[in-house]
Every structure is written in C-alpha cells, then in structure tokens.
C-alpha cells in the first residue's frame, strides 16, 4: 500500500493550488472568537496524541492562532467516538480534528453513521512510518530470525498494537499473509502503551511508529528489525526495509486535520493558513527529520481526493482480512 498519485489526485492537486492561493485573503476575513477544540482520534500517549499536542505547542509558540487550541482525546471505539463527535458539530467553526488511518477504517468496519466525504479537509501535515520491533534482549537480529521465531512459537507469539482493525492490526495482517505466520494480536489504547509493554516483556513484538518507540530504542531497550518504507529511515540507517529484503510491504499513516461539515469557508481558510505556517516552522521541520516522518503538506480538493483513494485501498485491505462493511 505505497503512496501513489492517481490521475484524480493530480487533477485535484492542481485545483487545490488555486484554493491555497486564495486562502490568505479569505483567512483575513475570519478569526476564532473562542478557544478551538482539537479533537484527537486516539488515547493519550500514542503517536497521534503526541503529534497533536506538538502542533498545539507550536501554534502557541508561533502565535499562529488568535485563540487557544485545546486538545481533547476521544479515542473510544477506535476513533468512532471522535468521528461521531465531529459529525454532531456540523457548522461549528471552532472544532478541528487530528486524524490517522482509523479515519477510514473505523467507518468501514462499524456502522456509526459517518461518511468522511461530509467532513471538511483542512491539511495533511505528514506521512508516518512503521517499523517491526522486538525487545533488545531478544536473540532476534534479522527478519529471517523473526519469522522463524514466530513459526516456532506455534501461535503463541504476542504482537502488540493499537486497537483492532486499526493501523497496527492491518500491518500485522500484512505480515501474517506475507510470511505465512500466525500471531496473537494484543490491542492497547495507544502506541506509548505498546512500546512500554514490549520493553516490559509482556508482548513479543510490535509495529510501532518510530516516534512511539524512539526513546526506548535510544536507551538500548528496543531493536528495529525492518521498516515498512520504500527507502531506509534516516534515523535507523542500519535497519533494512521490507522491500530491500524482497518483500514489497509499504504502509503509511497519514497525519492530517479535518473540520466538521459546513464550516465557514473563511474559517477553513484561516485554519489552512495556520497549518501552512506551522508546516514551514523550524520546529516542525526538525521534528519530522528526527522522528522519521515524511513532511508532505496537502490541502483542499487534493486532500479530499487523497482521503477517498485511501479509503478505497483500506476497504480492499480490510476485505482481504475478512473485515469491513
């Protein structure tokens, strides 16, 4: 599931250029009159939560918003709580939502009465990466070692991840199919909990985002085995990719913001301009480099086209797993 532009995305990207050019003028026509809720589709401590709070911090430091941005976690039901909350906020100019790939998968897996086409795209900030991890005390050094160990476990191997039907479980299913292995998937509320449990020996492996496991890696407690990226990740120069090992497994997690249906176009322009300035900030550029994110700003119709393409891809992936509506 690599990141591929189709003709529809490219056409929408061209259209979005006009929208972005008009955004500063529109943004001058509106500003928030009260604190802005930044809804987070995940629990505290994971990659989505950390990123959202980093964004909030940069917005405050750079004076990018005339009113405070207030992060609010609504991770229940693999993000269903957040999606329903945003739907009920139709027309609200003071609510935005930080998304991840459960933005597509949760409505596909569960009938929650939400269609993401109704929401207002604001900005995609980055594409996050995935790495296969084991405890540093493990004898596993290579991907072949990992596959052999899982097979020898006879189905007792514990793979930790966030939720069921979310990104980590999808990557786990990809690994099971590719290597003809079977693991016991253990869901946690957030990526931070996953990393802690791997360090504590309560699970045997994970596919954490780098930002969630980096501190433990730097402390010598976790070992990266392979990255699900097209090229090696700069902060893990000695860790091979699945692709170079002969397995074309690539998976991205989008880090984006959306707003409720029927948000005032001037408010949309305000938030788009805010995130465009954030994307250009030195702190954000440094963070993406250090935490192995691919900064990739996208907005407007091009972003909506990207969301819908990814929804289609995830529908196919869930279907191959026997899930989805």
C-alpha positions as CSV (number, residue, x, y, z in Angstrom):
1,X,0.0,0.0,0.0
2,X,2.5,2.6,-1.1
3,X,1.6,6.2,-1.6
4,X,0.7,6.6,-5.3
5,X,-0.8,9.6,-7.0
6,X,-3.6,8.7,-9.5
7,X,-4.9,11.0,-12.2
8,X,-7.8,12.0,-9.9
9,X,-5.4,13.1,-7.2
10,X,-3.2,15.0,-9.6
11,X,-6.1,16.9,-11.1
12,X,-7.4,17.7,-7.6
13,X,-3.9,18.9,-6.6
14,X,-3.9,21.3,-9.4
15,X,-7.3,22.6,-8.3
16,X,-6.1,22.9,-4.8
17,X,-3.3,25.3,-5.8
18,X,-5.9,27.9,-6.6
19,X,-7.6,27.3,-3.3
20,X,-4.4,27.7,-1.3
21,X,-3.5,30.9,-3.2
22,X,-6.9,32.4,-2.1
23,X,-6.6,31.2,1.5
24,X,-4.6,34.1,2.9
25,X,-7.2,36.7,1.7
26,X,-10.1,34.6,3.0
27,X,-8.3,34.0,6.3
28,X,-8.2,37.7,6.9
29,X,-12.0,37.8,6.9
30,X,-12.4,35.5,9.9
31,X,-10.7,34.6,13.2
32,X,-11.8,32.4,16.1
33,X,-13.8,34.1,18.8
34,X,-13.4,31.4,21.5
35,X,-10.9,28.5,22.2
36,X,-10.7,25.9,19.4
37,X,-11.2,22.3,20.2
38,X,-8.6,20.0,18.6
39,X,-10.2,16.6,18.8
40,X,-7.8,13.6,18.8
41,X,-8.9,10.2,17.4
42,X,-6.8,8.3,19.9
43,X,-6.0,8.0,23.6
44,X,-3.2,9.7,25.4
45,X,0.5,8.8,24.9
46,X,0.5,7.4,21.4
47,X,1.8,8.9,18.2
48,X,-1.4,10.7,17.3
49,X,-1.7,12.3,20.7
50,X,1.9,13.4,20.9
51,X,1.7,14.9,17.5
52,X,-1.5,16.8,18.2
53,X,0.0,18.2,21.3
54,X,3.2,19.2,19.5
55,X,1.0,21.0,16.9
56,X,-0.8,22.8,19.8
57,X,2.5,23.8,21.3
58,X,4.0,25.2,18.0
59,X,0.7,27.1,17.3
60,X,1.0,28.7,20.7
61,X,4.7,29.4,20.5
62,X,4.5,30.9,17.0
63,X,1.3,32.8,17.7
64,X,-0.5,31.2,14.8
65,X,-4.0,31.3,16.4
66,X,-5.7,34.3,18.0
67,X,-7.4,31.9,20.4
68,X,-6.0,28.9,22.4
69,X,-6.1,25.4,20.8
70,X,-7.4,22.8,23.3
71,X,-6.5,19.2,22.6
72,X,-9.3,16.7,23.6
73,X,-8.8,12.9,23.4
74,X,-11.8,11.0,22.0
75,X,-10.3,7.6,21.1
76,X,-13.2,5.3,22.1
77,X,-14.2,2.7,19.6
78,X,-11.0,3.0,17.5
79,X,-11.9,6.7,16.9
80,X,-15.6,6.2,16.5
81,X,-16.2,8.5,19.4
82,X,-14.3,11.3,17.7
83,X,-16.0,10.7,14.3
84,X,-19.4,10.9,15.8
85,X,-18.5,13.9,17.8
86,X,-17.3,15.7,14.7
87,X,-20.4,14.8,12.8
88,X,-22.6,16.3,15.5
89,X,-20.5,19.5,15.2
90,X,-21.8,20.4,11.8
91,X,-21.3,24.1,11.0
92,X,-19.1,24.6,14.0
93,X,-16.1,27.0,13.2
94,X,-14.3,26.2,16.4
95,X,-13.6,22.5,16.1
96,X,-10.9,20.7,14.2
97,X,-9.8,17.0,14.4
98,X,-6.4,15.3,14.2
99,X,-6.8,12.2,12.1
100,X,-4.9,8.9,11.5
101,X,-5.8,6.0,9.3
102,X,-8.7,4.9,11.5
103,X,-10.4,7.9,9.9
104,X,-11.1,5.5,7.0
105,X,-11.1,2.1,8.7
106,X,-13.5,2.7,11.6
107,X,-16.4,3.8,9.4
108,X,-15.6,0.8,7.1
109,X,-15.6,-1.7,10.0
110,X,-18.5,-0.3,12.1
111,X,-21.8,1.2,11.1
112,X,-21.5,4.5,13.0
113,X,-23.5,6.6,10.6
114,X,-20.4,8.6,9.4
115,X,-19.3,9.3,5.9
116,X,-15.9,11.0,5.8
117,X,-16.9,12.7,2.5
118,X,-19.1,15.0,4.6
119,X,-16.2,16.4,6.6
120,X,-14.1,19.4,5.5
121,X,-10.5,18.7,4.7
122,X,-8.0,21.2,6.2
123,X,-4.4,20.0,5.9
124,X,-2.3,16.9,5.7
125,X,1.0,17.5,7.6
126,X,2.9,14.3,7.2
127,X,3.0,10.6,6.4
128,X,4.2,8.5,9.3
129,X,6.1,5.3,9.0
130,X,6.1,1.8,10.6
131,X,8.9,-0.4,11.9
132,X,8.9,-4.0,13.1
133,X,10.3,-4.0,16.7
134,X,11.5,-6.6,19.2
135,X,12.9,-6.3,22.7
136,X,16.6,-5.6,22.6
137,X,17.2,-8.6,24.9
138,X,15.8,-10.9,22.2
139,X,18.0,-13.2,20.2
140,X,16.2,-11.9,17.1
141,X,18.6,-9.9,14.9
142,X,17.1,-10.2,11.4
143,X,13.8,-10.6,9.6
144,X,14.5,-14.3,9.0
145,X,15.2,-14.8,12.7
146,X,11.8,-13.1,13.4
147,X,9.8,-15.3,11.0
148,X,11.5,-18.4,12.3
149,X,10.7,-17.4,16.0
150,X,7.1,-16.7,15.3
151,X,6.6,-20.0,13.5
152,X,8.4,-21.9,16.3
153,X,6.0,-20.3,18.8
154,X,3.1,-22.3,17.5
155,X,0.7,-19.4,17.5
156,X,1.5,-18.1,21.0
157,X,3.6,-15.1,19.7
158,X,2.2,-11.9,21.0
159,X,2.1,-8.9,18.7
160,X,1.1,-5.6,20.4
161,X,-0.7,-2.8,18.7
162,X,-3.3,-0.1,19.0
163,X,-6.9,-1.3,18.8
164,X,-8.4,-3.9,16.5
165,X,-8.9,-3.1,12.8
166,X,-6.6,0.0,13.2
167,X,-3.3,0.6,11.6
168,X,-1.1,-1.8,13.7
169,X,-3.5,-4.7,13.2
170,X,-3.6,-4.0,9.4
171,X,0.2,-4.1,9.3
172,X,0.2,-7.3,11.4
173,X,-2.3,-8.9,9.0
174,X,0.0,-7.9,6.1
175,X,2.9,-9.6,7.8
176,X,0.9,-12.8,8.6
177,X,-0.1,-13.1,5.0
178,X,3.3,-12.3,3.5
179,X,5.2,-14.7,5.7
180,X,2.5,-17.3,6.4
181,X,2.7,-16.8,10.1
182,X,0.1,-16.5,12.9
183,X,0.3,-14.3,15.9
184,X,-1.9,-13.4,18.8
185,X,-2.7,-9.7,18.5
186,X,-2.9,-7.8,21.8
187,X,-4.6,-4.4,21.5
188,X,-3.7,-1.4,23.6
189,X,-5.1,2.1,24.0
190,X,-2.1,3.8,22.5
191,X,1.3,3.4,20.9
192,X,3.0,4.5,24.0
193,X,1.5,1.6,26.0
194,X,2.5,-0.8,23.2
195,X,6.2,0.3,23.4
196,X,6.2,0.1,27.2
197,X,4.7,-3.4,27.1
198,X,7.3,-4.6,24.6
199,X,10.1,-3.2,26.8
200,X,8.5,-5.0,29.8
201,X,8.3,-8.3,28.0
202,X,4.6,-8.6,28.1
203,X,4.4,-8.8,24.3
204,X,7.0,-10.2,21.8
205,X,7.0,-7.6,19.0
206,X,5.3,-4.5,17.7
207,X,5.0,-2.4,14.6
208,X,5.2,1.0,16.4
209,X,5.7,4.3,14.6
210,X,9.3,5.4,15.2
211,X,8.2,8.4,17.4
212,X,6.5,6.0,19.8
213,X,9.5,3.7,20.3
214,X,12.4,6.0,19.6
215,X,13.1,6.9,23.3
216,X,13.3,3.2,24.2
217,X,15.5,2.5,21.1
218,X,17.9,5.2,22.1
219,X,18.0,3.8,25.6
220,X,19.0,0.4,24.1
221,X,15.8,-1.4,25.1
222,X,14.2,-2.0,21.7
223,X,15.6,-3.3,18.4
224,X,14.2,-2.4,14.9
225,X,14.1,-5.3,12.6
226,X,12.7,-3.9,9.3
227,X,11.0,-0.8,8.1
228,X,7.8,-0.7,6.0
229,X,9.1,2.1,3.9
230,X,10.3,2.4,0.3
231,X,13.8,3.5,1.5
232,X,15.7,3.2,4.7
233,X,14.7,5.6,7.5
234,X,17.4,8.2,8.2
235,X,17.3,7.7,12.0
236,X,17.7,3.9,11.6
237,X,20.4,3.7,8.8
238,X,21.3,0.1,9.6
239,X,17.7,-1.1,9.6
240,X,16.7,-2.6,6.2
241,X,13.4,-2.1,4.5
242,X,11.0,-4.9,3.8
243,X,11.3,-4.1,0.2
244,X,15.1,-4.5,0.0
245,X,14.6,-7.8,1.8
246,X,12.4,-9.0,-1.0
247,X,9.0,-8.2,0.5
248,X,7.2,-5.3,-1.0
249,X,5.4,-4.2,2.1
250,X,4.9,-0.5,2.4
251,X,2.4,1.2,4.6
252,X,1.9,4.9,5.6
253,X,-0.1,6.6,8.3
254,X,-1.5,10.0,7.4
255,X,-1.3,12.8,9.9
256,X,-3.9,15.3,8.9
257,X,-6.6,17.7,10.1
258,X,-10.3,17.9,9.1
259,X,-13.2,20.0,10.3
260,X,-17.0,19.5,10.6
261,X,-19.3,19.7,7.6
262,X,-20.4,23.2,6.5
263,X,-17.6,25.0,8.2
264,X,-17.5,28.7,7.0
265,X,-15.1,28.9,4.0
266,X,-13.3,31.8,5.7
267,X,-12.7,29.6,8.8
268,X,-11.4,26.8,6.6
269,X,-9.0,29.4,5.0
270,X,-7.9,30.5,8.5
271,X,-7.0,27.0,9.7
272,X,-5.4,26.1,6.4
273,X,-3.2,29.2,6.6
274,X,-2.4,28.4,10.2
275,X,-1.2,24.8,9.4
276,X,0.7,26.0,6.3
277,X,2.6,28.4,8.5
278,X,3.1,25.6,11.1
279,X,4.4,23.3,8.3
280,X,7.1,25.9,7.5
281,X,8.2,26.3,11.1
282,X,11.7,25.2,12.0
283,X,10.5,23.2,15.0
284,X,8.2,21.1,12.8
285,X,10.9,20.5,10.1
286,X,13.3,19.4,12.8
287,X,10.7,17.1,14.4
288,X,9.9,15.3,11.2
289,X,13.5,14.7,10.5
290,X,14.3,13.4,14.0
291,X,11.1,11.3,14.3
292,X,11.2,9.7,10.8
293,X,8.1,11.4,9.4
294,X,7.8,12.5,5.8
295,X,6.6,16.1,5.8
296,X,4.1,16.3,3.0
297,X,1.7,19.2,3.1
298,X,-1.6,18.9,1.2
299,X,-4.9,20.6,1.4
300,X,-8.2,21.4,-0.3
301,X,-9.7,19.2,-3.0
302,X,-6.4,17.3,-3.4
303,X,-6.5,16.3,0.2
304,X,-10.2,15.1,-0.1
305,X,-9.2,13.1,-3.2
306,X,-6.4,11.5,-1.2
307,X,-8.7,10.6,1.7
308,X,-11.1,8.9,-0.7
309,X,-8.4,7.0,-2.5
310,X,-7.0,5.7,0.8
311,X,-10.5,4.8,2.0
312,X,-10.8,2.6,-1.2
313,X,-7.4,1.0,-0.5
314,X,-8.3,0.3,3.1
315,X,-11.6,-1.2,2.1
316,X,-9.7,-3.7,-0.1
317,X,-7.3,-4.5,2.7
318,X,-10.0,-5.0,5.3
319,X,-11.9,-7.2,2.8
320,X,-8.8,-9.4,2.4
321,X,-8.8,-9.7,6.2
322,X,-12.5,-10.7,6.2
323,X,-13.5,-7.4,7.8
324,X,-15.3,-4.3,6.6
325,X,-18.9,-3.4,5.9
